[in-house]
Amino acid sequence: MLIADDSPAFRRVAPQVIELSPGFELVGTAATSEEAVELTRGLRPDLVLMDVRMPTMGGLDAARTLAADCGARIVLISSGEREDTPGISATDLPYMAKTSFGPGVLQALWDELEPG
């Protein structure tokens, strides 16, 4: 999986959570939405956690771009609740609050995303 978040603190914590999550492997982190698009296209992760509020391109636009052309499952993340996140109502991509990010939630989210 790939983590795309402009918060250095979240980029430090996320790998620790992923390490505690059986079956998940971190392949990269991105600090900007452009970097996230480039890394996702190159690394081809199965799952991308994309912060909604990213500098320049923005997380929502990057997520839409990736969902349309790379085949990765994209999950939007932010510090608030979905209904409190500006612009998110315009997308049907899954959402997770950063405060709930943990091994159990990550596994449950993946199970929901898996076809079948």
Rosetta constraint file for C-alpha pairs under 8 A:
AtomPair CA 1 CA 24 HARMONIC 7.03 0.50
AtomPair CA 1 CA 25 HARMONIC 5.95 0.50
AtomPair CA 1 CA 26 HARMONIC 4.86 0.50
AtomPair CA 1 CA 27 HARMONIC 5.60 0.50
AtomPair CA 1 CA 28 HARMONIC 7.13 0.50
AtomPair CA 1 CA 45 HARMONIC 5.07 0.50
AtomPair CA 1 CA 46 HARMONIC 5.96 0.50
AtomPair CA 1 CA 47 HARMONIC 4.70 0.50
AtomPair CA 1 CA 48 HARMONIC 5.64 0.50
AtomPair CA 1 CA 49 HARMONIC 7.69 0.50
AtomPair CA 2 CA 26 HARMONIC 5.93 0.50
AtomPair CA 2 CA 27 HARMONIC 5.72 0.50
AtomPair CA 2 CA 28 HARMONIC 4.94 0.50
AtomPair CA 2 CA 29 HARMONIC 5.58 0.50
AtomPair CA 2 CA 30 HARMONIC 7.66 0.50
AtomPair CA 2 CA 36 HARMONIC 7.97 0.50
AtomPair CA 2 CA 40 HARMONIC 7.33 0.50
AtomPair CA 2 CA 45 HARMONIC 6.31 0.50
AtomPair CA 2 CA 47 HARMONIC 6.42 0.50
AtomPair CA 2 CA 48 HARMONIC 4.78 0.50
AtomPair CA 2 CA 49 HARMONIC 6.34 0.50
AtomPair CA 3 CA 11 HARMONIC 7.13 0.50
AtomPair CA 3 CA 14 HARMONIC 7.52 0.50
AtomPair CA 3 CA 26 HARMONIC 7.76 0.50
AtomPair CA 3 CA 28 HARMONIC 6.53 0.50
AtomPair CA 3 CA 29 HARMONIC 4.71 0.50
AtomPair CA 3 CA 30 HARMONIC 6.24 0.50
AtomPair CA 3 CA 36 HARMONIC 7.97 0.50
AtomPair CA 3 CA 48 HARMONIC 5.96 0.50
AtomPair CA 3 CA 49 HARMONIC 5.03 0.50
AtomPair CA 3 CA 50 HARMONIC 6.43 0.50
AtomPair CA 4 CA 11 HARMONIC 7.93 0.50
AtomPair CA 4 CA 29 HARMONIC 5.70 0.50
AtomPair CA 4 CA 30 HARMONIC 4.55 0.50
AtomPair CA 4 CA 31 HARMONIC 5.97 0.50
AtomPair CA 4 CA 32 HARMONIC 6.89 0.50
AtomPair CA 4 CA 33 HARMONIC 6.97 0.50
AtomPair CA 4 CA 36 HARMONIC 5.74 0.50
AtomPair CA 4 CA 48 HARMONIC 7.25 0.50
AtomPair CA 4 CA 49 HARMONIC 6.00 0.50
AtomPair CA 4 CA 50 HARMONIC 4.81 0.50
AtomPair CA 4 CA 51 HARMONIC 6.01 0.50
AtomPair CA 5 CA 10 HARMONIC 7.01 0.50
AtomPair CA 5 CA 11 HARMONIC 6.60 0.50
AtomPair CA 5 CA 29 HARMONIC 7.75 0.50
AtomPair CA 5 CA 30 HARMONIC 6.30 0.50
AtomPair CA 5 CA 31 HARMONIC 5.30 0.50
AtomPair CA 5 CA 32 HARMONIC 6.83 0.50
AtomPair CA 5 CA 50 HARMONIC 6.38 0.50
AtomPair CA 5 CA 51 HARMONIC 5.04 0.50
AtomPair CA 5 CA 54 HARMONIC 6.81 0.50
AtomPair CA 6 CA 11 HARMONIC 7.88 0.50
AtomPair CA 6 CA 30 HARMONIC 7.51 0.50
AtomPair CA 6 CA 31 HARMONIC 4.46 0.50
AtomPair CA 6 CA 32 HARMONIC 5.98 0.50
AtomPair CA 6 CA 51 HARMONIC 7.54 0.50
AtomPair CA 6 CA 54 HARMONIC 6.00 0.50
AtomPair CA 6 CA 55 HARMONIC 7.42 0.50
AtomPair CA 7 CA 11 HARMONIC 6.35 0.50
AtomPair CA 7 CA 31 HARMONIC 7.30 0.50
AtomPair CA 8 CA 12 HARMONIC 6.22 0.50
AtomPair CA 8 CA 31 HARMONIC 7.76 0.50
AtomPair CA 9 CA 13 HARMONIC 6.32 0.50
AtomPair CA 10 CA 14 HARMONIC 5.79 0.50
AtomPair CA 11 CA 15 HARMONIC 7.04 0.50
AtomPair CA 11 CA 29 HARMONIC 6.92 0.50
AtomPair CA 12 CA 16 HARMONIC 7.45 0.50
AtomPair CA 13 CA 17 HARMONIC 6.60 0.50
AtomPair CA 14 CA 18 HARMONIC 6.20 0.50
AtomPair CA 15 CA 19 HARMONIC 6.02 0.50
AtomPair CA 15 CA 26 HARMONIC 6.63 0.50
AtomPair CA 16 CA 20 HARMONIC 6.50 0.50
AtomPair CA 17 CA 21 HARMONIC 6.44 0.50
AtomPair CA 17 CA 101 HARMONIC 7.85 0.50
AtomPair CA 17 CA 102 HARMONIC 5.90 0.50
AtomPair CA 17 CA 103 HARMONIC 6.14 0.50
AtomPair CA 18 CA 22 HARMONIC 7.92 0.50
AtomPair CA 18 CA 24 HARMONIC 6.10 0.50
AtomPair CA 18 CA 25 HARMONIC 6.56 0.50
AtomPair CA 18 CA 26 HARMONIC 6.75 0.50
AtomPair CA 18 CA 102 HARMONIC 7.99 0.50
AtomPair CA 18 CA 103 HARMONIC 6.83 0.50
AtomPair CA 19 CA 24 HARMONIC 7.29 0.50
AtomPair CA 19 CA 25 HARMONIC 7.10 0.50
AtomPair CA 19 CA 26 HARMONIC 7.99 0.50
AtomPair CA 20 CA 103 HARMONIC 6.33 0.50
AtomPair CA 21 CA 103 HARMONIC 4.76 0.50
AtomPair CA 21 CA 104 HARMONIC 7.66 0.50
AtomPair CA 21 CA 106 HARMONIC 7.60 0.50
AtomPair CA 21 CA 107 HARMONIC 7.47 0.50
AtomPair CA 27 CA 43 HARMONIC 7.27 0.50
AtomPair CA 27 CA 45 HARMONIC 7.03 0.50
AtomPair CA 28 CA 39 HARMONIC 7.37 0.50
AtomPair CA 29 CA 36 HARMONIC 7.52 0.50
AtomPair CA 30 CA 35 HARMONIC 5.51 0.50
AtomPair CA 30 CA 36 HARMONIC 5.11 0.50
AtomPair CA 30 CA 39 HARMONIC 7.53 0.50
AtomPair CA 31 CA 35 HARMONIC 6.77 0.50
AtomPair CA 31 CA 36 HARMONIC 7.43 0.50
AtomPair CA 32 CA 36 HARMONIC 6.25 0.50
AtomPair CA 32 CA 54 HARMONIC 6.15 0.50
AtomPair CA 32 CA 55 HARMONIC 6.16 0.50
AtomPair CA 32 CA 56 HARMONIC 7.60 0.50
AtomPair CA 33 CA 37 HARMONIC 6.28 0.50
AtomPair CA 33 CA 54 HARMONIC 6.04 0.50
AtomPair CA 33 CA 55 HARMONIC 6.89 0.50
AtomPair CA 33 CA 56 HARMONIC 7.21 0.50
AtomPair CA 33 CA 57 HARMONIC 5.91 0.50
AtomPair CA 33 CA 58 HARMONIC 5.94 0.50
AtomPair CA 33 CA 59 HARMONIC 5.81 0.50
AtomPair CA 33 CA 62 HARMONIC 5.77 0.50
AtomPair CA 34 CA 38 HARMONIC 6.26 0.50
AtomPair CA 34 CA 56 HARMONIC 7.96 0.50
AtomPair CA 34 CA 57 HARMONIC 6.68 0.50
AtomPair CA 34 CA 62 HARMONIC 7.23 0.50
AtomPair CA 35 CA 39 HARMONIC 5.97 0.50
AtomPair CA 36 CA 40 HARMONIC 5.90 0.50
AtomPair CA 36 CA 62 HARMONIC 7.59 0.50
AtomPair CA 37 CA 41 HARMONIC 6.14 0.50
AtomPair CA 37 CA 62 HARMONIC 6.42 0.50
AtomPair CA 37 CA 65 HARMONIC 7.81 0.50
AtomPair CA 37 CA 66 HARMONIC 6.58 0.50
AtomPair CA 38 CA 42 HARMONIC 6.25 0.50
AtomPair CA 39 CA 43 HARMONIC 5.66 0.50
AtomPair CA 39 CA 44 HARMONIC 7.73 0.50
AtomPair CA 40 CA 44 HARMONIC 5.18 0.50
AtomPair CA 40 CA 45 HARMONIC 6.24 0.50
AtomPair CA 40 CA 48 HARMONIC 7.78 0.50
AtomPair CA 40 CA 66 HARMONIC 7.66 0.50
AtomPair CA 40 CA 70 HARMONIC 7.53 0.50
AtomPair CA 40 CA 72 HARMONIC 7.96 0.50
AtomPair CA 41 CA 70 HARMONIC 6.41 0.50
AtomPair CA 44 CA 70 HARMONIC 7.35 0.50
AtomPair CA 44 CA 72 HARMONIC 7.03 0.50
AtomPair CA 45 CA 72 HARMONIC 6.23 0.50
AtomPair CA 46 CA 71 HARMONIC 7.77 0.50
AtomPair CA 46 CA 72 HARMONIC 4.88 0.50
AtomPair CA 46 CA 73 HARMONIC 6.03 0.50
AtomPair CA 47 CA 72 HARMONIC 5.52 0.50
AtomPair CA 47 CA 73 HARMONIC 4.79 0.50
AtomPair CA 47 CA 74 HARMONIC 5.94 0.50
AtomPair CA 47 CA 75 HARMONIC 7.53 0.50
AtomPair CA 48 CA 72 HARMONIC 6.77 0.50
AtomPair CA 48 CA 73 HARMONIC 6.23 0.50
AtomPair CA 48 CA 74 HARMONIC 4.88 0.50
AtomPair CA 48 CA 75 HARMONIC 6.16 0.50
AtomPair CA 49 CA 74 HARMONIC 6.12 0.50
AtomPair CA 49 CA 75 HARMONIC 4.94 0.50
AtomPair CA 49 CA 76 HARMONIC 5.87 0.50
AtomPair CA 49 CA 77 HARMONIC 6.36 0.50
AtomPair CA 50 CA 59 HARMONIC 6.08 0.50
AtomPair CA 50 CA 63 HARMONIC 6.75 0.50
AtomPair CA 50 CA 74 HARMONIC 6.93 0.50
AtomPair CA 50 CA 75 HARMONIC 6.09 0.50
AtomPair CA 50 CA 76 HARMONIC 4.86 0.50
AtomPair CA 50 CA 77 HARMONIC 5.72 0.50
AtomPair CA 51 CA 59 HARMONIC 5.55 0.50
AtomPair CA 51 CA 76 HARMONIC 5.78 0.50
AtomPair CA 51 CA 77 HARMONIC 4.69 0.50
AtomPair CA 51 CA 78 HARMONIC 5.54 0.50
AtomPair CA 52 CA 58 HARMONIC 6.83 0.50
AtomPair CA 52 CA 59 HARMONIC 4.30 0.50
AtomPair CA 52 CA 60 HARMONIC 5.53 0.50
AtomPair CA 52 CA 76 HARMONIC 5.97 0.50
AtomPair CA 52 CA 77 HARMONIC 5.96 0.50
AtomPair CA 52 CA 78 HARMONIC 5.81 0.50
AtomPair CA 52 CA 88 HARMONIC 7.93 0.50
AtomPair CA 53 CA 58 HARMONIC 5.96 0.50
AtomPair CA 53 CA 59 HARMONIC 5.53 0.50
AtomPair CA 53 CA 60 HARMONIC 7.69 0.50
AtomPair CA 53 CA 78 HARMONIC 7.25 0.50
AtomPair CA 54 CA 58 HARMONIC 4.54 0.50
AtomPair CA 54 CA 59 HARMONIC 5.06 0.50
AtomPair CA 55 CA 59 HARMONIC 7.93 0.50
AtomPair CA 57 CA 61 HARMONIC 6.35 0.50
AtomPair CA 57 CA 62 HARMONIC 6.59 0.50
AtomPair CA 58 CA 62 HARMONIC 6.26 0.50
AtomPair CA 59 CA 63 HARMONIC 5.90 0.50
AtomPair CA 59 CA 76 HARMONIC 7.85 0.50
AtomPair CA 60 CA 64 HARMONIC 6.19 0.50
AtomPair CA 60 CA 76 HARMONIC 7.79 0.50
AtomPair CA 60 CA 87 HARMONIC 7.81 0.50
AtomPair CA 60 CA 88 HARMONIC 7.46 0.50
AtomPair CA 61 CA 65 HARMONIC 6.18 0.50
AtomPair CA 62 CA 66 HARMONIC 6.18 0.50
AtomPair CA 63 CA 67 HARMONIC 5.95 0.50
AtomPair CA 63 CA 74 HARMONIC 6.46 0.50
AtomPair CA 63 CA 76 HARMONIC 7.59 0.50
AtomPair CA 64 CA 68 HARMONIC 6.15 0.50
AtomPair CA 65 CA 69 HARMONIC 6.37 0.50
AtomPair CA 66 CA 70 HARMONIC 5.32 0.50
AtomPair CA 66 CA 71 HARMONIC 7.34 0.50
AtomPair CA 66 CA 72 HARMONIC 7.15 0.50
AtomPair CA 66 CA 74 HARMONIC 7.61 0.50
AtomPair CA 67 CA 71 HARMONIC 6.22 0.50
AtomPair CA 67 CA 72 HARMONIC 6.53 0.50
AtomPair CA 67 CA 73 HARMONIC 6.99 0.50
AtomPair CA 67 CA 74 HARMONIC 6.46 0.50
AtomPair CA 73 CA 113 HARMONIC 7.39 0.50
AtomPair CA 74 CA 93 HARMONIC 6.84 0.50
AtomPair CA 74 CA 94 HARMONIC 7.29 0.50
AtomPair CA 75 CA 93 HARMONIC 6.29 0.50
AtomPair CA 75 CA 94 HARMONIC 5.04 0.50
AtomPair CA 75 CA 95 HARMONIC 5.50 0.50
AtomPair CA 75 CA 96 HARMONIC 7.02 0.50
AtomPair CA 76 CA 93 HARMONIC 6.80 0.50
AtomPair CA 76 CA 94 HARMONIC 6.13 0.50
AtomPair CA 76 CA 95 HARMONIC 4.65 0.50
AtomPair CA 76 CA 96 HARMONIC 6.29 0.50
AtomPair CA 77 CA 95 HARMONIC 5.71 0.50
AtomPair CA 77 CA 96 HARMONIC 4.94 0.50
AtomPair CA 77 CA 97 HARMONIC 5.55 0.50
AtomPair CA 77 CA 98 HARMONIC 6.06 0.50
AtomPair CA 78 CA 85 HARMONIC 7.54 0.50
AtomPair CA 78 CA 96 HARMONIC 6.98 0.50
AtomPair CA 78 CA 97 HARMONIC 5.31 0.50
AtomPair CA 78 CA 98 HARMONIC 5.61 0.50
AtomPair CA 79 CA 97 HARMONIC 5.53 0.50
AtomPair CA 79 CA 98 HARMONIC 5.14 0.50
AtomPair CA 79 CA 99 HARMONIC 6.58 0.50
AtomPair CA 80 CA 84 HARMONIC 6.20 0.50
AtomPair CA 80 CA 85 HARMONIC 6.44 0.50
AtomPair CA 80 CA 97 HARMONIC 5.91 0.50
AtomPair CA 80 CA 98 HARMONIC 7.60 0.50
AtomPair CA 81 CA 85 HARMONIC 6.48 0.50
AtomPair CA 81 CA 96 HARMONIC 7.97 0.50
AtomPair CA 81 CA 97 HARMONIC 5.94 0.50
AtomPair CA 82 CA 88 HARMONIC 7.04 0.50
AtomPair CA 82 CA 95 HARMONIC 6.61 0.50
AtomPair CA 82 CA 96 HARMONIC 7.60 0.50
AtomPair CA 82 CA 97 HARMONIC 7.34 0.50
AtomPair CA 83 CA 88 HARMONIC 7.71 0.50
AtomPair CA 83 CA 89 HARMONIC 7.52 0.50
AtomPair CA 87 CA 91 HARMONIC 7.99 0.50
AtomPair CA 96 CA 100 HARMONIC 7.09 0.50
AtomPair CA 96 CA 101 HARMONIC 7.31 0.50
AtomPair CA 97 CA 101 HARMONIC 6.86 0.50
AtomPair CA 100 CA 105 HARMONIC 6.90 0.50
AtomPair CA 101 CA 105 HARMONIC 6.15 0.50
AtomPair CA 101 CA 106 HARMONIC 6.66 0.50
AtomPair CA 102 CA 106 HARMONIC 5.93 0.50
AtomPair CA 103 CA 107 HARMONIC 6.18 0.50
AtomPair CA 104 CA 108 HARMONIC 6.18 0.50
AtomPair CA 105 CA 109 HARMONIC 5.98 0.50
AtomPair CA 106 CA 110 HARMONIC 6.21 0.50
AtomPair CA 107 CA 111 HARMONIC 6.15 0.50
AtomPair CA 108 CA 112 HARMONIC 6.31 0.50
AtomPair CA 109 CA 113 HARMONIC 6.35 0.50
AtomPair CA 110 CA 114 HARMONIC 6.20 0.50
